[in-house]
Amino acid sequence: MMNEPGQEPARLLSVQRAAFEKDRSPSRAARVARLDRLLKLVDDHETEIAQAIDADFGGRSSHETRLAELFVVRGGIRHARAHVGRWMAPRRVPTALHFLPARNELLAQPLGVVGIVSPWNYPVLLSLGPALAALAAGNRVVIKPSESTPAFADLLQRLVRTTFPEEELAVATGGADVGRAFVGLPFDHLFFTGSTAVGRQVAQAAAANLVPVTLELGGKSPAIVDASCDLDEAAPRLAYGKLLNAGQTCIAPDYVLVPEGRADALVDRLSTAIARMYPTLAGNPDYTAIVSARHRARLVDLVADARSLGARIVEVKPAGESIAPDDRRLAPTIVVGANRTMRVMQEEIFGPVLPIVEVRSLDDALAFVNAGERPLALYWFGRDATNRDRVLAQTHAGGVTINDCLWHMPQEHQPFGGIGASGMGAYHGKWGFDTFSHRKPVFHQARFNGGFMLRPPYGATFERLLGVLKRVT
């Protein structure tokens, strides 16, 4: 008889919950030991991990895997290892004068068993990133990797099995049916990274068990090019931010707003910058492929729709070569004169396609951004501090990088997360520790205190004391 889709994840949850019941507050030494083993897993198997992801993508730059995934995970582990002792220590908080000599403190307690659902686009970073935070907070963790990267999912399961007992960290592989069963399990916290549409379904499934969720979603992250911007400086940074992982990045700039009359100048500079980074495309190991034929076909359809509605399409092929049908790489494509009637401006692109929209003023740019759902990231390029501050104050986004792209994400001293349709909750550094902890408030009553005066039988003394408290609180 075949197993039910959720049987293995449910078994792992049961095993981990039983282990957590025996050790509800792991010591600092135990947490550091788990982080050390996770770091060793990453360090010892870097080449295998890069090769598995390359196989899943049909061409994924090993340099991008090492920089955008393994480097960031290592940084997160080392940061957590260095700070976890301070994070987990009881924290004294103020006590109001009329409650003295009692005292207040907050205790950081692990939640229990954390379920993590990771996507295909950054399969290492977006599985082990939240996992390291959950382990630092003293939790047990079950990861469900994406079925769209099966070679990596199988490798991660094997590496975790040889590095961790399953009651500490485990991986449950499988297709969409396993994923649906996974998010319906009664974890103590569920962490999901993926699309906004699927995020809504995950939140609904988790709500049935009142499981708290962190949702790291996406959306259409804008880049605003100010009139004060140096295009020669901005173009290479925009191109890199868009084309890392062939645009299959949740915080990639999804479209660019430029002052009226400057679109063609930006196109020229973007084309030059792209040619320097990727002098060839076909078979270029530095230029990542699209993860699947279905996703590539969707991107081609987005461009065709924009062309049919009057946009000018600029394909950047520096060597002028054609790309073989079995090579899923897609040439960097700039959509000039995009507007909201086009699908490319309605859907999150998730590929090397960059629409450019001209706006008459900063007011128009702000109105354009704010007319859409709140994005996961926002980018601003320019030198006018007044305009920069207006953009920061008058827009909402999960995070912002000024005069570059992407770099707010790997900051361990800053939270990373979305807002509105781009997500809820945050992690990285202490924010990750806090996400996977319960801050339990504890009130320590003093041996000698005035509480007895507030007990029945109530009378004149009570009324006088309550009158005093009303004036001092």
C-alpha positions as a LaTeX table, in Angstrom:
\begin{tabular}{lrrr}
\hline
Residue & $x$ (\AA) & $y$ (\AA) & $z$ (\AA) \\
\hline
Met1 & 0.00 & 0.00 & 0.00 \\
Met2 & 1.37 & 3.42 & $-0.92$ \\
Asn3 & 2.02 & 5.92 & 1.86 \\
Glu4 & $-0.25$ & 8.92 & 2.18 \\
Pro5 & 1.49 & 12.14 & 0.99 \\
Gly6 & 1.76 & 13.62 & 4.47 \\
Gln7 & 2.76 & 10.44 & 6.29 \\
Glu8 & 6.52 & 11.04 & 6.37 \\
Pro9 & 6.31 & 14.74 & 7.34 \\
Ala10 & 3.78 & 13.81 & 10.04 \\
Arg11 & 6.10 & 11.10 & 11.36 \\
Leu12 & 9.03 & 13.52 & 11.49 \\
Leu13 & 6.88 & 16.08 & 13.30 \\
Ser14 & 5.93 & 13.44 & 15.86 \\
Val15 & 9.55 & 12.36 & 16.39 \\
Gln16 & 10.75 & 15.93 & 16.79 \\
Arg17 & 7.92 & 16.91 & 19.12 \\
Ala18 & 8.72 & 13.98 & 21.40 \\
Ala19 & 12.39 & 15.04 & 21.44 \\
Phe20 & 11.46 & 18.63 & 22.19 \\
Glu21 & 9.31 & 17.55 & 25.13 \\
Lys22 & 12.42 & 15.97 & 26.66 \\
Asp23 & 14.54 & 19.12 & 26.16 \\
Arg24 & 12.42 & 22.24 & 25.94 \\
Ser25 & 15.30 & 24.66 & 26.42 \\
Pro26 & 18.53 & 23.49 & 24.77 \\
Ser27 & 21.70 & 24.99 & 26.20 \\
Arg28 & 23.84 & 27.48 & 24.36 \\
Ala29 & 26.42 & 24.73 & 23.85 \\
Ala30 & 23.83 & 22.44 & 22.22 \\
Arg31 & 22.65 & 25.20 & 19.89 \\
Val32 & 26.18 & 26.16 & 18.90 \\
Ala33 & 26.99 & 22.50 & 18.23 \\
Arg34 & 24.03 & 22.26 & 15.85 \\
Leu35 & 25.09 & 25.44 & 14.06 \\
Asp36 & 28.64 & 24.10 & 13.78 \\
Arg37 & 27.37 & 20.92 & 12.15 \\
Leu38 & 25.27 & 22.94 & 9.73 \\
Leu39 & 28.30 & 25.04 & 8.82 \\
Lys40 & 30.38 & 21.90 & 8.27 \\
Leu41 & 27.66 & 20.49 & 6.01 \\
Val42 & 27.84 & 23.62 & 3.85 \\
Asp43 & 31.63 & 23.80 & 3.84 \\
Asp44 & 32.27 & 20.13 & 3.12 \\
His45 & 29.74 & 19.79 & 0.31 \\
Glu46 & 29.94 & 23.09 & $-1.55$ \\
Thr47 & 30.86 & 21.48 & $-4.86$ \\
Glu48 & 28.13 & 18.83 & $-4.65$ \\
Ile49 & 25.52 & 21.45 & $-3.79$ \\
Ala50 & 26.52 & 23.67 & $-6.72$ \\
Gln51 & 26.48 & 20.69 & $-9.09$ \\
Ala52 & 23.02 & 19.55 & $-7.97$ \\
Ile53 & 21.54 & 23.02 & $-8.45$ \\
Asp54 & 23.27 & 23.33 & $-11.83$ \\
Ala55 & 21.64 & 20.06 & $-12.88$ \\
Asp56 & 18.21 & 21.20 & $-11.71$ \\
Phe57 & 18.43 & 24.49 & $-13.60$ \\
Gly58 & 20.00 & 23.04 & $-16.71$ \\
Gly59 & 22.77 & 25.60 & $-16.23$ \\
Arg60 & 23.15 & 27.51 & $-12.96$ \\
Ser61 & 26.30 & 29.56 & $-12.41$ \\
Ser62 & 28.35 & 27.91 & $-9.65$ \\
His63 & 29.73 & 31.34 & $-8.81$ \\
Glu64 & 26.21 & 32.61 & $-8.14$ \\
Thr65 & 25.44 & 29.58 & $-5.98$ \\
Arg66 & 28.60 & 30.14 & $-3.97$ \\
Leu67 & 28.08 & 33.91 & $-3.61$ \\
Ala68 & 24.32 & 34.40 & $-3.37$ \\
Glu69 & 23.57 & 31.25 & $-1.38$ \\
Leu70 & 26.48 & 29.54 & 0.39 \\
Phe71 & 28.30 & 32.75 & 1.30 \\
Val72 & 25.14 & 34.26 & 2.79 \\
Val73 & 24.26 & 31.08 & 4.72 \\
Arg74 & 27.77 & 30.89 & 6.16 \\
Gly75 & 27.52 & 34.50 & 7.26 \\
Gly76 & 24.19 & 33.83 & 8.94 \\
Ile77 & 25.49 & 30.78 & 10.80 \\
Arg78 & 28.59 & 32.57 & 12.05 \\
His79 & 26.58 & 35.61 & 13.11 \\
Ala80 & 24.08 & 33.46 & 15.03 \\
Arg81 & 26.84 & 31.42 & 16.62 \\
Ala82 & 28.57 & 34.56 & 17.88 \\
His83 & 25.42 & 36.16 & 19.31 \\
Val84 & 23.11 & 33.33 & 20.41 \\
Gly85 & 24.32 & 33.41 & 24.02 \\
Arg86 & 23.28 & 37.03 & 24.37 \\
Trp87 & 20.03 & 36.54 & 22.46 \\
Met88 & 18.87 & 33.69 & 24.68 \\
Ala89 & 19.81 & 35.32 & 27.99 \\
Pro90 & 16.91 & 36.57 & 30.18 \\
Arg91 & 16.38 & 40.27 & 29.56 \\
Arg92 & 15.53 & 42.61 & 32.40 \\
Val93 & 12.84 & 45.15 & 31.49 \\
Pro94 & 11.60 & 48.18 & 33.46 \\
Thr95 & 9.11 & 47.84 & 36.29 \\
Ala96 & 6.71 & 50.67 & 37.08 \\
Leu97 & 7.42 & 52.49 & 40.34 \\
His98 & 4.19 & 51.39 & 42.05 \\
Phe99 & 5.08 & 47.70 & 41.52 \\
Leu100 & 8.53 & 47.94 & 43.11 \\
Pro101 & 10.42 & 46.20 & 44.62 \\
Ala102 & 9.17 & 43.52 & 42.20 \\
Arg103 & 10.94 & 43.12 & 38.85 \\
Asn104 & 10.13 & 42.17 & 35.25 \\
Glu105 & 12.10 & 40.08 & 32.78 \\
Leu106 & 11.62 & 38.43 & 29.41 \\
Leu107 & 12.60 & 34.82 & 28.76 \\
Ala108 & 13.27 & 33.66 & 25.19 \\
Gln109 & 11.81 & 30.18 & 24.75 \\
Pro110 & 11.93 & 27.93 & 21.68 \\
Leu111 & 8.56 & 27.44 & 20.01 \\
Gly112 & 9.02 & 23.71 & 19.45 \\
Val113 & 8.99 & 22.18 & 15.97 \\
Val114 & 9.30 & 24.51 & 12.97 \\
Gly115 & 8.24 & 23.58 & 9.45 \\
Ile116 & 10.06 & 25.30 & 6.57 \\
Val117 & 8.79 & 25.26 & 2.98 \\
Ser118 & 11.53 & 26.48 & 0.63 \\
Pro119 & 11.30 & 27.46 & $-3.07$ \\
Trp120 & 13.36 & 26.46 & $-6.07$ \\
Asn121 & 15.04 & 29.74 & $-7.00$ \\
Tyr122 & 17.56 & 29.83 & $-4.12$ \\
Pro123 & 17.18 & 26.33 & $-2.72$ \\
Val124 & 20.12 & 26.46 & $-0.26$ \\
Leu125 & 19.66 & 29.99 & 1.03 \\
Leu126 & 15.90 & 29.79 & 1.47 \\
Ser127 & 15.95 & 26.43 & 3.25 \\
Leu128 & 19.04 & 26.68 & 5.46 \\
Gly129 & 18.65 & 30.44 & 6.10 \\
Pro130 & 15.47 & 30.10 & 8.15 \\
Ala131 & 16.65 & 26.72 & 9.49 \\
Leu132 & 19.77 & 28.21 & 11.06 \\
Ala133 & 17.65 & 30.84 & 12.80 \\
Ala134 & 15.24 & 28.21 & 14.10 \\
Leu135 & 18.12 & 26.05 & 15.38 \\
Ala136 & 19.75 & 29.04 & 17.09 \\
Ala137 & 16.44 & 29.68 & 18.85 \\
Gly138 & 16.49 & 26.08 & 20.16 \\
Asn139 & 13.82 & 24.54 & 17.91 \\
Arg140 & 13.62 & 21.31 & 15.98 \\
Val141 & 13.18 & 21.74 & 12.21 \\
Val142 & 11.62 & 19.88 & 9.28 \\
Ile143 & 12.35 & 21.27 & 5.79 \\
Lys144 & 10.21 & 20.66 & 2.70 \\
Pro145 & 12.31 & 21.64 & $-0.37$ \\
Ser146 & 10.75 & 22.45 & $-3.71$ \\
Glu147 & 9.93 & 19.58 & $-6.04$ \\
Ser148 & 11.17 & 21.80 & $-8.90$ \\
Thr149 & 14.78 & 21.21 & $-7.80$ \\
Pro150 & 14.73 & 17.44 & $-7.21$ \\
Ala151 & 18.49 & 16.84 & $-7.43$ \\
Phe152 & 19.14 & 19.39 & $-4.73$ \\
Ala153 & 16.23 & 18.16 & $-2.58$ \\
Asp154 & 17.56 & 14.60 & $-2.63$ \\
Leu155 & 21.10 & 15.80 & $-1.89$ \\
Leu156 & 19.95 & 17.98 & 1.00 \\
Gln157 & 17.99 & 15.10 & 2.49 \\
Arg158 & 21.03 & 12.80 & 2.28 \\
Leu159 & 23.45 & 15.38 & 3.72 \\
Val160 & 21.12 & 16.26 & 6.59 \\
Arg161 & 20.60 & 12.57 & 7.43 \\
Thr162 & 24.34 & 12.02 & 7.71 \\
Thr163 & 24.88 & 15.20 & 9.78 \\
Phe164 & 21.88 & 15.42 & 12.12 \\
Pro165 & 19.66 & 12.98 & 13.98 \\
Glu166 & 16.16 & 13.28 & 12.59 \\
Glu167 & 14.84 & 14.55 & 15.92 \\
Glu168 & 16.94 & 17.74 & 15.43 \\
Leu169 & 16.80 & 18.53 & 11.70 \\
Ala170 & 15.13 & 16.57 & 8.92 \\
Val171 & 14.13 & 16.94 & 5.27 \\
Ala172 & 10.86 & 15.69 & 3.76 \\
Thr173 & 10.92 & 15.43 & $-0.03$ \\
Gly174 & 8.05 & 14.96 & $-2.43$ \\
Gly175 & 5.74 & 16.68 & $-4.87$ \\
Ala176 & 2.98 & 19.21 & $-4.52$ \\
Asp177 & 0.77 & 16.69 & $-2.71$ \\
Val178 & 3.39 & 16.33 & 0.02 \\
Gly179 & 3.69 & 20.11 & 0.18 \\
Arg180 & $-0.05$ & 20.53 & 0.67 \\
Ala181 & $-0.07$ & 17.93 & 3.45 \\
Phe182 & 3.02 & 19.51 & 5.03 \\
Val183 & 1.49 & 22.98 & 5.46 \\
Gly184 & $-1.60$ & 21.44 & 7.04 \\
Leu185 & 0.37 & 19.84 & 9.89 \\
Pro186 & 0.25 & 21.31 & 13.42 \\
Phe187 & 3.76 & 22.72 & 13.56 \\
Asp188 & 4.59 & 25.27 & 16.24 \\
His189 & 5.57 & 27.71 & 13.48 \\
Leu190 & 5.44 & 27.50 & 9.68 \\
Phe191 & 7.88 & 29.42 & 7.49 \\
Phe192 & 7.06 & 29.69 & 3.78 \\
Thr193 & 8.95 & 31.35 & 0.95 \\
Gly194 & 7.25 & 31.52 & $-2.44$ \\
Ser195 & 4.64 & 33.29 & $-4.48$ \\
Thr196 & 1.92 & 35.51 & $-3.05$ \\
Ala197 & $-0.80$ & 33.28 & $-4.48$ \\
Val198 & 0.56 & 30.14 & $-2.83$ \\
Gly199 & 1.31 & 32.10 & 0.34 \\
Arg200 & $-2.40$ & 32.82 & 0.73 \\
Gln201 & $-3.14$ & 29.09 & 0.49 \\
Val202 & $-0.42$ & 28.29 & 3.03 \\
Ala203 & $-1.80$ & 30.84 & 5.50 \\
Gln204 & $-5.29$ & 29.35 & 5.16 \\
Ala205 & $-4.02$ & 25.81 & 5.70 \\
Ala206 & $-2.00$ & 26.84 & 8.75 \\
Ala207 & $-4.97$ & 28.73 & 10.20 \\
Ala208 & $-6.91$ & 25.49 & 10.60 \\
Asn209 & $-4.43$ & 24.52 & 13.35 \\
Leu210 & $-3.79$ & 28.10 & 14.52 \\
Val211 & $-0.18$ & 27.70 & 13.42 \\
Pro212 & 1.64 & 31.06 & 13.29 \\
Val213 & 3.24 & 31.72 & 9.91 \\
Thr214 & 6.05 & 33.74 & 8.44 \\
Leu215 & 5.45 & 34.40 & 4.75 \\
Glu216 & 8.30 & 35.59 & 2.55 \\
Leu217 & 6.61 & 36.33 & $-0.76$ \\
Gly218 & 7.43 & 38.62 & $-3.68$ \\
Gly219 & 5.68 & 41.06 & $-5.94$ \\
Lys220 & 6.72 & 43.72 & $-8.39$ \\
Ser221 & 9.73 & 45.43 & $-6.84$ \\
Pro222 & 10.32 & 48.83 & $-8.47$ \\
Ala223 & 13.55 & 50.64 & $-9.25$ \\
Ile224 & 13.19 & 54.42 & $-9.38$ \\
Val225 & 15.80 & 56.29 & $-11.40$ \\
Asp226 & 15.81 & 59.88 & $-10.18$ \\
Ala227 & 16.54 & 62.88 & $-12.40$ \\
Ser228 & 19.74 & 63.32 & $-10.36$ \\
Cys229 & 20.96 & 59.82 & $-11.21$ \\
Asp230 & 24.24 & 59.10 & $-13.01$ \\
Leu231 & 23.12 & 56.50 & $-15.56$ \\
Asp232 & 26.67 & 55.29 & $-16.21$ \\
Glu233 & 26.93 & 54.37 & $-12.54$ \\
Ala234 & 23.43 & 53.02 & $-12.12$ \\
Ala235 & 23.10 & 50.86 & $-15.24$ \\
Pro236 & 25.66 & 48.14 & $-14.30$ \\
Arg237 & 24.13 & 47.87 & $-10.83$ \\
Leu238 & 20.62 & 47.58 & $-12.23$ \\
Ala239 & 21.76 & 45.00 & $-14.77$ \\
Tyr240 & 23.47 & 42.90 & $-12.11$ \\
Gly241 & 20.47 & 43.08 & $-9.79$ \\
Lys242 & 18.15 & 42.02 & $-12.58$ \\
Leu243 & 20.27 & 39.28 & $-14.12$ \\
Leu244 & 21.63 & 37.52 & $-11.04$ \\
Asn245 & 20.15 & 34.02 & $-11.27$ \\
Ala246 & 18.64 & 35.17 & $-14.60$ \\
Gly247 & 16.19 & 37.36 & $-12.74$ \\
Gln248 & 14.73 & 34.43 & $-10.80$ \\
Thr249 & 15.07 & 36.37 & $-7.57$ \\
Cys250 & 12.21 & 37.52 & $-5.34$ \\
Ile251 & 13.91 & 40.89 & $-4.75$ \\
Ala252 & 15.09 & 41.48 & $-8.33$ \\
Pro253 & 14.06 & 44.87 & $-9.75$ \\
Asp254 & 10.85 & 44.00 & $-11.55$ \\
Tyr255 & 10.49 & 47.25 & $-13.49$ \\
Val256 & 12.23 & 50.63 & $-13.77$ \\
Leu257 & 10.71 & 54.11 & $-13.60$ \\
Val258 & 12.78 & 56.75 & $-15.40$ \\
Pro259 & 12.27 & 60.46 & $-16.05$ \\
Glu260 & 10.54 & 61.28 & $-19.31$ \\
Gly261 & 12.94 & 61.27 & $-22.24$ \\
Arg262 & 15.67 & 59.17 & $-20.55$ \\
Ala263 & 14.48 & 55.64 & $-21.37$ \\
Asp264 & 16.61 & 55.31 & $-24.52$ \\
Ala265 & 19.73 & 56.51 & $-22.69$ \\
Leu266 & 19.14 & 53.93 & $-19.99$ \\
Val267 & 18.59 & 51.19 & $-22.57$ \\
Asp268 & 21.92 & 52.02 & $-24.21$ \\
Arg269 & 23.79 & 51.91 & $-20.92$ \\
Leu270 & 22.07 & 48.73 & $-19.78$ \\
Ser271 & 22.98 & 47.05 & $-23.07$ \\
Thr272 & 26.62 & 48.07 & $-22.63$ \\
Ala273 & 26.68 & 46.83 & $-19.03$ \\
Ile274 & 25.08 & 43.50 & $-19.97$ \\
Ala275 & 27.60 & 42.97 & $-22.78$ \\
Arg276 & 30.47 & 43.45 & $-20.34$ \\
Met277 & 29.05 & 40.94 & $-17.87$ \\
Tyr278 & 27.87 & 38.39 & $-20.43$ \\
Pro279 & 29.79 & 38.77 & $-23.73$ \\
Thr280 & 28.11 & 35.53 & $-24.84$ \\
Leu281 & 24.90 & 33.85 & $-23.75$ \\
Ala282 & 24.62 & 30.37 & $-25.27$ \\
Gly283 & 26.35 & 27.90 & $-23.00$ \\
Asn284 & 27.88 & 30.69 & $-20.89$ \\
Pro285 & 28.48 & 29.16 & $-17.41$ \\
Asp286 & 28.12 & 32.61 & $-15.83$ \\
Tyr287 & 24.63 & 33.14 & $-17.24$ \\
Thr288 & 21.99 & 31.06 & $-15.49$ \\
Ala289 & 19.24 & 29.22 & $-17.34$ \\
Ile290 & 15.51 & 29.39 & $-16.66$ \\
Val291 & 14.53 & 26.63 & $-14.25$ \\
Ser292 & 12.01 & 24.90 & $-16.53$ \\
Ala293 & 10.68 & 24.94 & $-20.07$ \\
Arg294 & 7.25 & 25.91 & $-18.71$ \\
His295 & 8.62 & 28.93 & $-16.91$ \\
Arg296 & 10.66 & 29.97 & $-19.95$ \\
Ala297 & 7.57 & 29.71 & $-22.17$ \\
Arg298 & 5.69 & 31.94 & $-19.73$ \\
Leu299 & 8.41 & 34.60 & $-19.99$ \\
Val300 & 8.35 & 34.43 & $-23.78$ \\
Asp301 & 4.58 & 34.91 & $-23.67$ \\
Leu302 & 4.93 & 37.97 & $-21.41$ \\
Val303 & 7.27 & 39.58 & $-23.93$ \\
Ala304 & 5.02 & 38.69 & $-26.87$ \\
Asp305 & 2.04 & 40.23 & $-25.11$ \\
Ala306 & 3.96 & 43.47 & $-24.48$ \\
Arg307 & 5.08 & 43.61 & $-28.12$ \\
Ser308 & 1.51 & 43.11 & $-29.35$ \\
Leu309 & 0.38 & 46.05 & $-27.18$ \\
Gly310 & 2.93 & 48.45 & $-28.62$ \\
Ala311 & 6.06 & 48.06 & $-26.50$ \\
Arg312 & 9.50 & 48.16 & $-28.12$ \\
Ile313 & 11.44 & 45.00 & $-27.33$ \\
Val314 & 15.22 & 45.10 & $-27.06$ \\
Glu315 & 16.92 & 41.70 & $-26.84$ \\
Val316 & 20.51 & 42.06 & $-25.68$ \\
Lys317 & 22.64 & 39.44 & $-27.47$ \\
Pro318 & 26.20 & 40.81 & $-27.38$ \\
Ala319 & 27.62 & 38.06 & $-29.62$ \\
Gly320 & 24.54 & 37.92 & $-31.82$ \\
Glu321 & 24.32 & 34.18 & $-31.40$ \\
Ser322 & 21.18 & 32.10 & $-31.42$ \\
Ile323 & 20.35 & 29.97 & $-28.40$ \\
Ala324 & 19.69 & 26.28 & $-29.03$ \\
Pro325 & 16.16 & 25.01 & $-28.39$ \\
Asp326 & 17.40 & 22.70 & $-25.63$ \\
Asp327 & 19.23 & 25.54 & $-23.84$ \\
Arg328 & 16.78 & 27.18 & $-21.45$ \\
Arg329 & 18.75 & 30.41 & $-21.24$ \\
Leu330 & 16.74 & 33.46 & $-22.23$ \\
Ala331 & 18.41 & 36.57 & $-23.61$ \\
Pro332 & 18.18 & 39.68 & $-21.40$ \\
Thr333 & 15.15 & 41.52 & $-22.70$ \\
Ile334 & 14.24 & 45.18 & $-22.14$ \\
Val335 & 10.62 & 46.21 & $-22.64$ \\
Val336 & 10.55 & 49.91 & $-23.53$ \\
Gly337 & 7.31 & 51.81 & $-23.16$ \\
Ala338 & 5.63 & 49.30 & $-20.86$ \\
Asn339 & 2.25 & 50.14 & $-19.34$ \\
Arg340 & $-0.23$ & 48.57 & $-16.98$ \\
Thr341 & $-2.33$ & 47.01 & $-19.75$ \\
Met342 & 0.50 & 44.55 & $-20.39$ \\
Arg343 & 0.91 & 41.29 & $-18.51$ \\
Val344 & 4.56 & 42.13 & $-17.94$ \\
Met345 & 3.37 & 44.96 & $-15.69$ \\
Gln346 & 0.67 & 42.92 & $-13.98$ \\
Glu347 & 2.55 & 39.75 & $-12.98$ \\
Glu348 & 5.77 & 39.24 & $-11.08$ \\
Ile349 & 8.24 & 38.56 & $-13.89$ \\
Phe350 & 10.83 & 36.27 & $-12.27$ \\
Gly351 & 13.15 & 36.24 & $-15.25$ \\
Pro352 & 15.62 & 38.36 & $-17.30$ \\
Val353 & 12.90 & 40.70 & $-18.64$ \\
Leu354 & 13.02 & 44.35 & $-17.56$ \\
Pro355 & 10.19 & 46.78 & $-18.38$ \\
Ile356 & 11.00 & 50.51 & $-18.47$ \\
Val357 & 8.30 & 53.09 & $-17.81$ \\
Glu358 & 8.81 & 56.83 & $-18.29$ \\
Val359 & 7.27 & 59.19 & $-15.73$ \\
Arg360 & 7.00 & 62.96 & $-15.83$ \\
Ser361 & 7.88 & 63.67 & $-12.20$ \\
Leu362 & 8.76 & 62.16 & $-8.87$ \\
Asp363 & 5.12 & 62.60 & $-7.87$ \\
Asp364 & 4.12 & 60.43 & $-10.82$ \\
Ala365 & 6.70 & 57.81 & $-9.85$ \\
Leu366 & 5.41 & 57.69 & $-6.28$ \\
Ala367 & 1.81 & 57.43 & $-7.48$ \\
Phe368 & 2.76 & 54.61 & $-9.87$ \\
Val369 & 4.45 & 52.59 & $-7.13$ \\
Asn370 & 1.73 & 53.20 & $-4.56$ \\
Ala371 & $-1.03$ & 52.19 & $-6.98$ \\
Gly372 & 0.26 & 48.61 & $-6.82$ \\
Glu373 & 0.57 & 46.16 & $-3.96$ \\
Arg374 & 3.39 & 46.73 & $-1.49$ \\
Pro375 & 6.56 & 45.13 & $-2.89$ \\
Leu376 & 9.24 & 43.05 & $-1.20$ \\
Ala377 & 11.99 & 45.47 & $-2.29$ \\
Leu378 & 12.42 & 48.97 & $-3.65$ \\
Tyr379 & 15.48 & 50.56 & $-5.26$ \\
Trp380 & 16.26 & 54.23 & $-5.71$ \\
Phe381 & 19.11 & 55.68 & $-7.77$ \\
Gly382 & 20.17 & 59.30 & $-7.54$ \\
Arg383 & 22.04 & 62.00 & $-5.65$ \\
Asp384 & 19.19 & 64.30 & $-4.58$ \\
Ala385 & 18.80 & 63.63 & $-0.84$ \\
Thr386 & 15.45 & 65.41 & $-0.68$ \\
Asn387 & 13.98 & 63.17 & $-3.37$ \\
Arg388 & 15.52 & 60.10 & $-1.75$ \\
Asp389 & 13.94 & 60.92 & 1.59 \\
Arg390 & 10.56 & 61.54 & $-0.07$ \\
Val391 & 10.68 & 58.09 & $-1.64$ \\
Leu392 & 11.63 & 56.45 & 1.66 \\
Ala393 & 8.87 & 58.27 & 3.54 \\
Gln394 & 6.08 & 57.97 & 0.96 \\
Thr395 & 6.39 & 54.36 & $-0.20$ \\
His396 & 6.12 & 51.00 & 1.55 \\
Ala397 & 8.40 & 48.06 & 0.77 \\
Gly398 & 9.84 & 45.14 & 2.66 \\
Gly399 & 13.35 & 46.56 & 2.28 \\
Val400 & 15.27 & 49.17 & 0.32 \\
Thr401 & 18.70 & 49.50 & $-1.25$ \\
Ile402 & 19.84 & 52.98 & $-2.27$ \\
Asn403 & 22.01 & 53.33 & $-5.41$ \\
Asp404 & 22.29 & 49.58 & $-5.90$ \\
Cys405 & 20.20 & 46.42 & $-5.91$ \\
Leu406 & 19.79 & 43.41 & $-3.62$ \\
Trp407 & 22.33 & 44.33 & $-0.95$ \\
His408 & 19.85 & 44.99 & 1.85 \\
Met409 & 19.06 & 41.26 & 1.88 \\
Pro410 & 22.30 & 39.71 & 3.27 \\
Gln411 & 22.58 & 42.13 & 6.20 \\
Glu412 & 22.52 & 40.11 & 9.43 \\
His413 & 22.09 & 43.28 & 11.52 \\
Gln414 & 18.90 & 44.16 & 9.60 \\
Pro415 & 15.59 & 42.27 & 9.34 \\
Phe416 & 14.50 & 40.82 & 6.02 \\
Gly417 & 10.82 & 40.39 & 5.26 \\
Gly418 & 7.85 & 41.63 & 3.30 \\
Ile419 & 4.88 & 43.87 & 3.97 \\
Gly420 & 1.30 & 43.44 & 2.84 \\
Ala421 & 1.09 & 41.21 & $-0.22$ \\
Ser422 & 4.87 & 40.68 & $-0.17$ \\
Gly423 & 4.79 & 38.87 & 3.14 \\
Met424 & 4.55 & 38.99 & 6.90 \\
Gly425 & 7.21 & 38.52 & 9.54 \\
Ala426 & 10.97 & 38.83 & 9.21 \\
Tyr427 & 14.19 & 36.96 & 9.84 \\
His428 & 18.00 & 37.28 & 9.61 \\
Gly429 & 20.17 & 37.82 & 12.67 \\
Lys430 & 18.33 & 38.53 & 15.88 \\
Trp431 & 15.06 & 38.98 & 13.96 \\
Gly432 & 15.26 & 35.33 & 12.94 \\
Phe433 & 15.94 & 34.28 & 16.53 \\
Asp434 & 12.94 & 36.32 & 17.72 \\
Thr435 & 10.68 & 34.93 & 14.98 \\
Phe436 & 11.27 & 31.40 & 16.23 \\
Ser437 & 11.12 & 32.27 & 19.94 \\
His438 & 8.39 & 33.15 & 22.40 \\
Arg439 & 9.33 & 36.08 & 24.59 \\
Lys440 & 7.71 & 35.01 & 27.83 \\
Pro441 & 7.08 & 37.89 & 30.24 \\
Val442 & 7.84 & 36.99 & 33.87 \\
Phe443 & 6.90 & 39.11 & 36.91 \\
His444 & 8.95 & 38.42 & 40.05 \\
Gln445 & 7.00 & 39.54 & 43.09 \\
Ala446 & 9.06 & 40.71 & 46.08 \\
Arg447 & 8.69 & 39.07 & 49.48 \\
Phe448 & 7.54 & 42.33 & 51.00 \\
Asn449 & 5.06 & 44.23 & 48.83 \\
Gly450 & 1.85 & 46.21 & 49.00 \\
Gly451 & $-0.36$ & 43.78 & 47.11 \\
Phe452 & $-2.27$ & 42.83 & 50.26 \\
Met453 & $-3.84$ & 46.31 & 50.28 \\
Leu454 & $-5.64$ & 45.57 & 47.00 \\
Arg455 & $-7.36$ & 42.41 & 48.23 \\
Pro456 & $-10.90$ & 42.14 & 49.56 \\
Pro457 & $-12.63$ & 43.03 & 51.72 \\
Tyr458 & $-12.61$ & 46.36 & 49.88 \\
Gly459 & $-13.11$ & 49.53 & 51.83 \\
Ala460 & $-11.79$ & 53.04 & 52.52 \\
Thr461 & $-8.12$ & 51.99 & 52.43 \\
Phe462 & $-8.62$ & 50.38 & 49.02 \\
Glu463 & $-10.36$ & 53.49 & 47.65 \\
Arg464 & $-7.60$ & 55.80 & 48.88 \\
Leu465 & $-4.87$ & 53.58 & 47.40 \\
Leu466 & $-6.71$ & 53.24 & 44.07 \\
Gly467 & $-7.08$ & 57.01 & 43.94 \\
Val468 & $-3.32$ & 57.43 & 44.38 \\
Leu469 & $-2.57$ & 54.83 & 41.70 \\
Lys470 & $-4.93$ & 56.54 & 39.25 \\
Arg471 & $-2.86$ & 59.71 & 39.56 \\
Val472 & 0.57 & 58.11 & 39.18 \\
Thr473 & $-0.07$ & 55.64 & 36.37 \\
\hline
\end{tabular}
